[in-house]
Amino acid sequence: MKKMQKFWKQQKGFTLVELLAVIAILGIIVAIAVPAIGNVIAGAEDDADEANIELIENAARLADVSGEFTDDEDGMTVAELHSTGYLEEIPSNPADDNQVYAGSVTKNEDGIFAYTESWEEVSTDENQ
């Protein structure tokens, strides 16, 4: 028995089976974690998009209260809200930084504001 204890004390490092078991466990953890992280990112982009649309609609409400909202069928575009100062900057698409919101906000007869989604490509030139 003492020979066995002495033999095991002299052994240093891990066996191949132990290393393979650790690698298999790490692989399982990665296989579970990667899709979960992807879903979190997609959910965050959706939430950011909803928040940007709400921001645009609130800017239109401010323009309406100030008497500057155009009540025609086309409503007010995001660019008009920006140029009149109701939006500090035009928000970019959370899923694609090369696009900005370019739709319009309309107000129905019940006083409810609705954003019609549209995108505009932005130039990535550094000279701008």
Secondary structure, DSSP 8 states (H G I E B T S, - for coil): -HHHHHHHHH--S--HHHHHHHHHHHHHHHHHHHHHHHHHHHHHHHHHHHHHHHHHHHHHHHHHHTT----STT-EEHHHHHHTTSSSS--EETTEEEEEE--EEEE-TTS-EEEE--EEE----TT-
